[in-house]
Amino acid sequence: MSKIRKVAGTKVRELDKPVELKIITKVPAKWLLKDMETGQTYIGTGRKKIGQQWREIGKKRHDWLQGRTEKQYMDSITIFMIAAMGILSTVFILTLINN
């Protein structure tokens, strides 16, 4: 008989027996596995041997992996804004010189 327990603030059902969870992919390193109870995070390795298919990564690397696309987006916006300010400044200065 399964029981209900709380994990990371969410009610989940604990089974009587373990189950196998599989991911079939050509790009194992794009997958993250997160234990919501312990906070441990793993990344796919591409190895076939049980126990070597996932490699634990630390919190710092996990945060970097999660935030990289957002940071890339913010970096792009910053570069765009700097370029736009440079163009506007140039146009303003040329307008002053020509008048």
FENFEN-V318359 format. One record per residue. D_LAST is the distance of its C-alpha to the last C-alpha in Angstrom with 2 decimals. Layout:
d_last
D_LAST
D_LAST
This chain:
d_last
85.82
82.10
80.59
77.27
75.29
71.87
69.34
65.82
66.32
67.45
71.01
72.22
75.60
77.46
79.77
83.31
82.69
79.65
77.76
75.90
72.20
70.82
67.41
67.39
64.18
62.91
60.33
62.29
59.59
57.41
60.07
60.40
63.62
63.42
66.50
65.45
68.44
68.01
64.28
65.08
62.72
63.68
61.89
63.63
64.86
66.21
69.67
72.69
75.08
75.53
74.16
71.50
69.46
67.26
65.91
65.08
61.60
60.59
58.40
55.42
55.44
56.09
53.10
50.91
52.23
51.66
48.12
46.73
45.22
43.61
42.22
40.94
39.19
37.61
36.55
34.89
33.02
31.88
30.63
28.81
27.11
26.05
24.64
22.78
21.28
20.23
18.53
16.72
15.63
14.39
12.40
10.91
10.13
8.68
6.36
5.40
5.57
3.83
0.00
